[in-house]
Amino acid sequence: MFVDAGFFYFGTEYWLLSWIGLSLASVYALKANFKNSFFVGSMAYFLGNANPHNVLPIFVYGSWIFLNAILFGGTLMIFKMAIKRWKSWKTILIFATGVTGYEYIISLFSPHGTVGSIAYTQADNLIVIQVASLVGIWGITFIMTMVAANVALLIEYKSFRNIKQNLITGSVVIFVILLGLYRLYMPVGEEYVKVGASTVSINLQQYLVVAENKDPEKVNALIQRYIDQIDDLAKVGANYMVLPEKIITITSDRDLEKIYEAARRKNICLIIGVSNHDGAAWKNTAFVVSSVGEKTLQYDKQHLQTTFENRYTSGNSIGIFENKGVEICKDMDFTEPSLEYSKQGVGIVFVPALDFHDDAWSHARVAIIRGVEGNFSVVRAAQWGLLSASDNRGRVLSKISTDVVDNARIVVQVPVATGNSIYSKIGDLFAWICIVAFVGGGIILLKSR
């Protein structure tokens, strides 16, 4: 159990270990009785996904990690039951559709969206993640669990060591590899923009003073530090610049006059995150400030962080300017509004963010794969995480940790893709097919002898 948990735990950062963890869990399920299959599988999955580099804060995500683990153990039991009844390659589909199906259902009800999916461990596995452009992260989960189940059958049963029994899995794997190679070696687009992302180093205590406007002098000092960053990035040719989420609290546009002036003076377009209190409601807002110093777009965060953002009112509309979009931090944990941006032909999404230090990579990778799903580039600036830029294939163009470098910044040429991915057109059809297939297979299994 603990060995398998270790593979899941470190699979957060090393993608191959997640495949091994799934395979070990599948092998054990075939060897053990039903009770042990469920218990060991659930506990290994739970302990592995409790890695603080995976999701933070743990007390917010813990109950959903536990639910994920219980369903994983239950699916292992059904997989074991199927192989005892059928002794067929079809049992591989039972496991793959089961895990894929419950991950999707959880994403529909969880306040954290898709975060619990094992698919995100594959962010560095560029060939495999290209399937997300067709069927979303559900395709990644499916191929991972399908291969794991197939490996378990090969190890446990000699009768499966022939071409016929492995034909379906082999064909799917070949398709995924060819698709991945095709997308990785095809041109990403002709238009490029030079984008900067920047954050000013500030600890939690300092942040809270500024966020509550307790000290106007410190607020003005912070604004000036960001203006200095704007000046520096403009000098190296940045045309767009992304700043983090909720850098200050404002009550009117007057609070951002110096920022507007800096954008005009340096001829740079800014995407800036603020706490916006207009007297009636609190909103977590991102403003787009044009290169002539005018506010051209207000986007309000749609998916608020439970516990920490209870006072805020969520937004309900997308934010598009030119052929570019805006989201804020946790919005990227959900497939919407990203899929809507893709449908609208958005080629790059700017993301002000916050994060919790340890989850820097795990939260950034979610946004990276969202870009693959929607066929757009992503530039993300997290106050306590990573500054990162990735293209529509999930390739990381630049990244830097704000915990390692004071006043971190990146400047990078980013391709403006075309959006309009196949996934954005068909939606979650594949996930629903998995659910129907699993339920149908379960009914047949219960009725069979």
KEBAMI-401651 format. One line per 10 residues: number of its first residue (from 1); for each residue x, y, z of C-alpha. Coordinates in nm, 4 decimals. Layout:
BEGIN
NUM	X,Y,Z ~ ...
END
This chain:
BEGIN
1	0.0000,0.0000,0.0000 ~ 0.2669,0.2482,0.1034 ~ 0.4849,0.1637,-0.1952 ~ 0.1946,0.2319,-0.4304 ~ 0.1077,0.5484,-0.2358 ~ 0.4662,0.6614,-0.2884 ~ 0.4315,0.6287,-0.6650 ~ 0.1100,0.8327,-0.6616 ~ 0.2678,1.0867,-0.4229 ~ 0.5733,1.1550,-0.6366
11	0.3736,1.1156,-0.9561 ~ 0.2616,1.4725,-0.8886 ~ 0.5979,1.5869,-1.0228 ~ 0.7245,1.2873,-1.2244 ~ 0.4611,1.1753,-1.4727 ~ 0.5864,0.8186,-1.5284 ~ 0.5366,0.7308,-1.1604 ~ 0.1613,0.7855,-1.1899 ~ 0.1443,0.5173,-1.4614 ~ 0.3374,0.2798,-1.2348
21	0.1099,0.3592,-0.9408 ~ -0.2016,0.2809,-1.1449 ~ -0.0478,-0.0421,-1.2746 ~ 0.0541,-0.1605,-0.9261 ~ -0.2941,-0.0887,-0.7910 ~ -0.4459,-0.2873,-1.0783 ~ -0.2103,-0.5823,-1.0289 ~ -0.2804,-0.5940,-0.6553 ~ -0.6556,-0.5794,-0.7168 ~ -0.6318,-0.8950,-0.9277
31	-0.4267,-1.0795,-0.6645 ~ -0.6117,-0.9774,-0.3467 ~ -0.9652,-1.0388,-0.2256 ~ -1.2371,-0.7790,-0.2817 ~ -1.2046,-0.6195,0.0625 ~ -0.8285,-0.5732,0.0396 ~ -0.8501,-0.4532,-0.3212 ~ -1.0827,-0.1768,-0.2122 ~ -0.8975,-0.0801,0.1060 ~ -0.5433,-0.0829,-0.0311
41	-0.6411,0.0866,-0.3568 ~ -0.8344,0.3614,-0.1790 ~ -0.5683,0.4307,0.0840 ~ -0.2816,0.4319,-0.1660 ~ -0.4693,0.6760,-0.3873 ~ -0.5653,0.8969,-0.0919 ~ -0.2184,0.9125,0.0621 ~ -0.0596,0.9710,-0.2761 ~ -0.2887,1.2593,-0.3638 ~ -0.2394,1.4248,-0.0251
51	0.0966,1.5554,-0.1489 ~ 0.0994,1.9280,-0.0548 ~ 0.2567,1.9982,-0.3943 ~ -0.0611,1.8632,-0.5483 ~ -0.3444,2.0630,-0.3919 ~ -0.3477,2.3275,-0.1211 ~ -0.4830,2.4031,0.1289 ~ -0.5387,2.0403,0.2246 ~ -0.8298,2.1121,0.4617 ~ -1.0217,2.2610,0.1691
61	-0.9497,1.9832,-0.0784 ~ -0.9223,1.6895,0.1658 ~ -1.2826,1.5683,0.1546 ~ -1.2802,1.5619,-0.2270 ~ -0.9487,1.3748,-0.2340 ~ -1.1061,1.1185,0.0000 ~ -1.4135,1.0821,-0.2204 ~ -1.1893,1.0365,-0.5245 ~ -0.9976,0.7646,-0.3383 ~ -1.3134,0.5776,-0.2347
71	-1.4403,0.5750,-0.5918 ~ -1.1006,0.4617,-0.7180 ~ -1.1045,0.1667,-0.4769 ~ -1.4607,0.0824,-0.5768 ~ -1.3691,0.0837,-0.9449 ~ -1.0806,-0.1529,-0.8723 ~ -1.3263,-0.3935,-0.7083 ~ -1.5563,-0.3854,-1.0102 ~ -1.2554,-0.4414,-1.2376 ~ -1.1623,-0.7477,-1.0322
81	-1.5208,-0.8759,-1.0467 ~ -1.5265,-0.8313,-1.4236 ~ -1.2076,-1.0242,-1.4837 ~ -1.3287,-1.3103,-1.2634 ~ -1.6513,-1.3320,-1.4670 ~ -1.5361,-1.2633,-1.8209 ~ -1.1611,-1.3272,-1.8596 ~ -1.1669,-1.0860,-2.1569 ~ -0.9938,-0.7695,-2.2819 ~ -1.3296,-0.5971,-2.2300
91	-1.2509,-0.5768,-1.8595 ~ -0.9817,-0.3214,-1.9441 ~ -1.2576,-0.0881,-2.0606 ~ -1.4454,-0.1417,-1.7338 ~ -1.1565,0.0080,-1.5361 ~ -1.0777,0.2865,-1.7855 ~ -1.4374,0.4029,-1.8332 ~ -1.5055,0.3734,-1.4593 ~ -1.2221,0.5998,-1.3461 ~ -1.2801,0.8447,-1.6313
101	-1.6532,0.8527,-1.5628 ~ -1.6339,0.9199,-1.1883 ~ -1.3666,1.1873,-1.2374 ~ -1.5983,1.3671,-1.4750 ~ -1.9001,1.3379,-1.2445 ~ -1.6985,1.4748,-0.9509 ~ -1.5910,1.7706,-1.1653 ~ -1.9568,1.8603,-1.2205 ~ -2.0284,1.8950,-0.8473 ~ -1.6961,1.9772,-0.6843
111	-1.6278,2.3425,-0.5976 ~ -1.2775,2.2713,-0.7254 ~ -1.3791,2.1595,-1.0730 ~ -1.1404,1.9174,-1.2412 ~ -0.8503,1.9571,-0.9974 ~ -0.8676,1.6010,-0.8619 ~ -0.8047,1.4366,-1.1989 ~ -0.4966,1.2192,-1.2316 ~ -0.4646,1.3513,-1.5875 ~ -0.2818,1.6620,-1.4639
121	0.0167,1.4538,-1.3551 ~ 0.0945,1.4235,-1.7276 ~ 0.1542,1.7942,-1.7937 ~ 0.5168,1.7211,-1.8857 ~ 0.4193,1.4235,-2.1020 ~ 0.3688,1.6319,-2.4141 ~ 0.2811,1.3490,-2.6517 ~ -0.0010,1.2103,-2.4358 ~ -0.1620,1.5410,-2.3356 ~ -0.2341,1.6318,-2.6994
131	-0.5379,1.4033,-2.6815 ~ -0.6963,1.6704,-2.4583 ~ -0.7474,1.8832,-2.7705 ~ -0.9927,1.6150,-2.8898 ~ -1.1744,1.4953,-2.5770 ~ -1.0383,1.6978,-2.2854 ~ -0.8452,1.5648,-1.9871 ~ -1.0850,1.2691,-1.9846 ~ -0.8903,1.1223,-2.2752 ~ -0.5693,1.1406,-2.0707
141	-0.7279,0.9638,-1.7734 ~ -0.8730,0.7019,-2.0063 ~ -0.5448,0.6122,-2.1753 ~ -0.3592,0.5993,-1.8406 ~ -0.6089,0.3635,-1.6773 ~ -0.6525,0.1558,-1.9908 ~ -0.2792,0.0883,-2.0130 ~ -0.2585,0.0164,-1.6375 ~ -0.5377,-0.2411,-1.6555 ~ -0.3800,-0.4015,-1.9618
151	-0.0426,-0.4268,-1.7872 ~ -0.2093,-0.5940,-1.4883 ~ -0.3736,-0.8559,-1.7087 ~ -0.0475,-0.9245,-1.8921 ~ 0.1329,-0.9802,-1.5632 ~ -0.1364,-1.1898,-1.3995 ~ -0.2721,-1.4071,-1.6838 ~ -0.0760,-1.5941,-1.9503 ~ -0.3880,-1.6128,-2.1680 ~ -0.3648,-1.2376,-2.2289
161	-0.0149,-1.2548,-2.3735 ~ -0.1204,-1.2498,-2.7383 ~ -0.1934,-0.9904,-3.0044 ~ -0.5717,-1.0377,-3.0040 ~ -0.6171,-0.9586,-2.6343 ~ -0.3970,-0.6480,-2.6586 ~ -0.5156,-0.5183,-2.9942 ~ -0.7568,-0.2533,-2.8650 ~ -0.5172,-0.1043,-2.6101 ~ -0.2300,-0.1152,-2.8586
171	-0.4369,0.0605,-3.1251 ~ -0.5427,0.3366,-2.8849 ~ -0.1846,0.3888,-2.7674 ~ -0.0574,0.4123,-3.1267 ~ -0.3320,0.6626,-3.2122 ~ -0.2468,0.8802,-2.9115 ~ 0.1254,0.8749,-2.9967 ~ 0.0658,0.9642,-3.3631 ~ -0.1731,1.2443,-3.2674 ~ 0.0792,1.3768,-3.0181
181	0.3658,1.3748,-3.2657 ~ 0.1483,1.5388,-3.5317 ~ 0.0465,1.8264,-3.3062 ~ 0.3937,1.8779,-3.1628 ~ 0.5593,1.9014,-3.5027 ~ 0.2939,2.1049,-3.6833 ~ 0.3284,2.4882,-3.6863 ~ 0.1447,2.6589,-3.4003 ~ 0.0579,2.9771,-3.5913 ~ 0.2017,3.2811,-3.7618
191	0.1165,3.5562,-3.5125 ~ 0.3342,3.6128,-3.2062 ~ 0.3138,3.8750,-2.9313 ~ 0.5794,3.9668,-2.6776 ~ 0.4331,3.9207,-2.3320 ~ 0.5718,3.9986,-1.9898 ~ 0.4531,3.8694,-1.6531 ~ 0.5636,4.0210,-1.3277 ~ 0.5083,4.0146,-0.9541 ~ 0.6403,4.2269,-0.6688
201	0.7686,4.0259,-0.3707 ~ 0.5423,4.0653,-0.0697 ~ 0.4688,3.8428,0.2297 ~ 0.1252,3.7555,0.3656 ~ 0.1304,4.0177,0.6407 ~ 0.2253,4.2929,0.3971 ~ -0.0316,4.1649,0.1499 ~ -0.3140,4.1842,0.4043 ~ -0.2232,4.5426,0.4971 ~ -0.2433,4.6449,0.1324
211	-0.5506,4.4316,0.0580 ~ -0.7505,4.6016,0.3326 ~ -0.6192,4.9499,0.2480 ~ -0.4986,4.9888,0.6056 ~ -0.1972,5.1976,0.5098 ~ -0.2334,5.4299,0.2049 ~ 0.1393,5.4970,0.2059 ~ 0.2202,5.1276,0.1646 ~ -0.0455,5.0935,-0.1045 ~ 0.1111,5.3780,-0.3027
221	0.4565,5.2290,-0.2528 ~ 0.3371,4.8951,-0.3913 ~ 0.1784,5.0631,-0.6927 ~ 0.5059,5.2418,-0.7609 ~ 0.6969,4.9135,-0.7465 ~ 0.4644,4.7698,-1.0090 ~ 0.5062,5.0821,-1.2221 ~ 0.8824,5.0246,-1.2055 ~ 0.8230,4.6691,-1.3282 ~ 0.6081,4.8013,-1.6134
231	0.8862,5.0388,-1.7130 ~ 1.1478,4.7629,-1.7070 ~ 0.9438,4.5167,-1.9150 ~ 0.8505,4.7855,-2.1661 ~ 1.2219,4.8544,-2.2167 ~ 1.2765,4.4984,-2.3394 ~ 0.9871,4.5201,-2.5827 ~ 0.6879,4.3679,-2.3999 ~ 0.3597,4.4612,-2.5704 ~ 0.1410,4.2937,-2.3080
241	0.1979,4.2493,-1.9361 ~ 0.0160,4.0316,-1.6823 ~ 0.0144,4.1177,-1.3112 ~ -0.1095,3.8894,-1.0297 ~ -0.4548,3.8536,-0.8775 ~ -0.5827,4.1070,-0.6181 ~ -0.2630,4.3126,-0.5967 ~ -0.4538,4.6024,-0.4344 ~ -0.8080,4.6918,-0.3316 ~ -0.9843,4.9651,-0.5263
251	-1.3120,5.1495,-0.4828 ~ -1.3017,5.3438,-0.8114 ~ -1.0934,5.3877,-1.1264 ~ -0.9111,5.6753,-0.9586 ~ -0.7177,5.4235,-0.7498 ~ -0.5532,5.2970,-1.0695 ~ -0.4756,5.6309,-1.2349 ~ -0.0998,5.5864,-1.1976 ~ -0.1227,5.2392,-1.3523 ~ -0.3264,5.3750,-1.6441
261	-0.0720,5.6500,-1.6983 ~ 0.2171,5.4017,-1.6935 ~ 0.0446,5.1931,-1.9626 ~ -0.0056,5.5011,-2.1814 ~ 0.3458,5.6326,-2.1259 ~ 0.5098,5.2981,-2.2070 ~ 0.2623,5.1984,-2.4815 ~ 0.1915,4.8621,-2.3199 ~ -0.1339,4.6711,-2.2641 ~ -0.1814,4.5622,-1.9017
271	-0.3870,4.2815,-1.7496 ~ -0.4098,4.3564,-1.3781 ~ -0.5933,4.1766,-1.0955 ~ -0.7551,4.3739,-0.8122 ~ -1.0071,4.3412,-0.5305 ~ -1.2869,4.5594,-0.6586 ~ -1.5255,4.7101,-0.4010 ~ -1.7707,4.9428,-0.5706 ~ -1.9720,5.0092,-0.2549 ~ -2.2377,4.7507,-0.3356
281	-2.0375,4.4292,-0.3739 ~ -1.6906,4.2827,-0.3636 ~ -1.5579,4.1354,-0.6861 ~ -1.2339,3.9679,-0.7784 ~ -1.1639,4.1593,-1.0970 ~ -0.9116,4.1691,-1.3783 ~ -0.8924,4.4900,-1.5800 ~ -0.7469,4.5191,-1.9268 ~ -0.5795,4.8580,-1.9690 ~ -0.4979,4.9463,-2.3295
291	-0.1696,5.0905,-2.4519 ~ -0.3329,5.4355,-2.4591 ~ -0.4114,5.4143,-2.0882 ~ -0.7817,5.3331,-2.1103 ~ -0.9711,5.0553,-1.9355 ~ -1.1119,4.8419,-2.2176 ~ -1.2377,4.5357,-2.0294 ~ -1.3508,4.4277,-1.6842 ~ -1.3594,4.0550,-1.6152 ~ -1.4942,3.9265,-1.2819
301	-1.3738,3.5902,-1.1533 ~ -1.6381,3.3231,-1.2047 ~ -1.5117,3.0416,-0.9818 ~ -1.4316,3.1715,-0.6346 ~ -1.2132,2.9860,-0.3836 ~ -1.4326,2.8401,-0.1101 ~ -1.3560,2.9621,0.2436 ~ -1.1198,3.2385,0.1286 ~ -1.3474,3.4348,-0.1047 ~ -1.6865,3.4141,0.0621
311	-1.7337,3.7907,0.0574 ~ -1.6925,3.8134,-0.3189 ~ -1.9647,3.7985,-0.5816 ~ -1.8839,3.5760,-0.8780 ~ -1.8930,3.7005,-1.2357 ~ -2.0988,3.5391,-1.5084 ~ -1.9555,3.6653,-1.8381 ~ -1.6412,3.6023,-2.0389 ~ -1.3802,3.8666,-2.1140 ~ -1.2463,3.8933,-2.4688
321	-1.0461,4.1742,-2.6256 ~ -0.9017,4.1519,-2.9743 ~ -0.8604,3.7720,-3.0060 ~ -0.7394,3.7329,-2.6478 ~ -0.9147,3.6266,-2.3272 ~ -0.8872,3.6800,-1.9523 ~ -0.9417,3.4389,-1.6637 ~ -0.8437,3.4542,-1.2957 ~ -0.6612,3.1772,-1.1086 ~ -0.9241,2.9181,-1.0064
331	-1.1271,2.9767,-1.3234 ~ -0.8701,2.7580,-1.4969 ~ -0.9562,2.4629,-1.2707 ~ -1.2843,2.4350,-1.4611 ~ -1.3410,2.3633,-1.8295 ~ -1.5548,2.6767,-1.8532 ~ -1.5046,2.9573,-1.9416 ~ -1.2007,2.8170,-2.1272 ~ -1.4077,2.6154,-2.3750 ~ -1.6198,2.9193,-2.4533
341	-1.3045,3.1176,-2.5294 ~ -1.1932,2.8381,-2.7607 ~ -1.5281,2.8451,-2.9430 ~ -1.4851,3.2207,-2.9903 ~ -1.1448,3.1719,-3.1552 ~ -0.9375,3.3118,-2.8673 ~ -0.5699,3.2403,-2.9273 ~ -0.4159,3.3413,-2.5945 ~ -0.5513,3.3667,-2.2396 ~ -0.4005,3.5918,-1.9713
351	-0.4386,3.4708,-1.6119 ~ -0.3736,3.6813,-1.2985 ~ -0.3377,3.4345,-1.0069 ~ -0.2415,3.4016,-0.6397 ~ -0.1585,3.0384,-0.5314 ~ -0.0166,2.9018,-0.2037 ~ 0.3594,2.8590,-0.2627 ~ 0.3845,2.4756,-0.2480 ~ 0.1191,2.4219,-0.5132 ~ 0.3011,2.6411,-0.7658
361	0.3630,2.3761,-1.0311 ~ 0.0463,2.1738,-0.9733 ~ -0.1737,2.4795,-1.0227 ~ 0.0222,2.6084,-1.3182 ~ 0.0028,2.2712,-1.4942 ~ -0.3780,2.2801,-1.4790 ~ -0.3726,2.6031,-1.6794 ~ -0.1182,2.4585,-1.9227 ~ -0.3392,2.1588,-2.0051 ~ -0.6426,2.3874,-2.0278
371	-0.4568,2.5613,-2.3095 ~ -0.4112,2.2280,-2.4891 ~ -0.7829,2.1545,-2.4495 ~ -0.8805,2.4897,-2.5972 ~ -0.5947,2.5220,-2.8488 ~ -0.4737,2.8538,-2.7057 ~ -0.1591,2.9814,-2.5350 ~ -0.1624,3.0722,-2.1650 ~ 0.0330,3.3360,-1.9747 ~ -0.0147,3.3150,-1.5982
381	0.1207,3.5374,-1.3202 ~ 0.0844,3.4001,-0.9655 ~ 0.1737,3.6101,-0.6619 ~ 0.3015,3.3070,-0.4651 ~ 0.3544,3.0512,-0.7375 ~ 0.4952,3.0534,-1.0896 ~ 0.5124,3.3069,-1.3647 ~ 0.4608,3.0856,-1.6675 ~ 0.3897,3.0991,-2.0384 ~ 0.2885,2.7987,-2.2494
391	0.1736,2.7457,-2.6058 ~ -0.1332,2.5606,-2.7328 ~ 0.0602,2.2318,-2.7320 ~ 0.1402,2.2625,-2.3617 ~ 0.5069,2.3440,-2.4166 ~ 0.6359,2.5690,-2.1393 ~ 0.7962,2.8682,-2.3079 ~ 0.9162,3.0284,-1.9855 ~ 0.8609,2.9907,-1.6121 ~ 1.0077,3.1192,-1.2879
401	0.9157,3.0708,-0.9235 ~ 0.8271,3.3790,-0.7220 ~ 0.9653,3.1985,-0.4155 ~ 1.3117,3.1767,-0.5673 ~ 1.3507,3.5225,-0.7231 ~ 1.2510,3.8555,-0.5709 ~ 1.0316,4.0699,-0.7966 ~ 1.0153,3.7862,-1.0474 ~ 0.9470,3.8561,-1.4138 ~ 0.9479,3.6839,-1.7499
411	0.9351,3.8185,-2.1051 ~ 0.8635,3.5783,-2.3900 ~ 0.7379,3.5607,-2.7459 ~ 0.4050,3.3798,-2.7277 ~ 0.2187,3.2389,-3.0302 ~ -0.1405,3.3479,-3.0745 ~ -0.3181,3.0250,-3.1688 ~ -0.6585,2.9842,-3.3292 ~ -0.8757,2.8320,-3.0559 ~ -1.1612,2.6269,-3.2017
421	-1.0350,2.2929,-3.0724 ~ -1.2344,1.9801,-3.1462 ~ -1.2965,1.9452,-2.7719 ~ -1.4592,2.2881,-2.7564 ~ -1.6938,2.1803,-3.0354 ~ -1.8019,1.8389,-2.9018 ~ -1.7720,1.9186,-2.5310 ~ -1.7695,1.6325,-2.2825 ~ -1.9203,1.3767,-2.5189 ~ -1.6361,1.1310,-2.4586
431	-1.6796,1.1517,-2.0793 ~ -2.0503,1.0747,-2.1163 ~ -1.9713,0.7804,-2.3447 ~ -1.7439,0.6469,-2.0699 ~ -2.0210,0.6810,-1.8127 ~ -2.2754,0.5031,-2.0322 ~ -2.0262,0.2279,-2.1172 ~ -1.9352,0.1721,-1.7513 ~ -2.2954,0.1661,-1.6313 ~ -2.3947,-0.0639,-1.9191
441	-2.1020,-0.2937,-1.8493 ~ -2.1883,-0.2977,-1.4797 ~ -2.5464,-0.4006,-1.5494 ~ -2.4322,-0.6808,-1.7795 ~ -2.1803,-0.7900,-1.5189 ~ -2.4429,-0.8107,-1.2450 ~ -2.6762,-1.0163,-1.4640 ~ -2.4113,-1.2519,-1.5968 ~ -2.2966,-1.5730,-1.4362
END
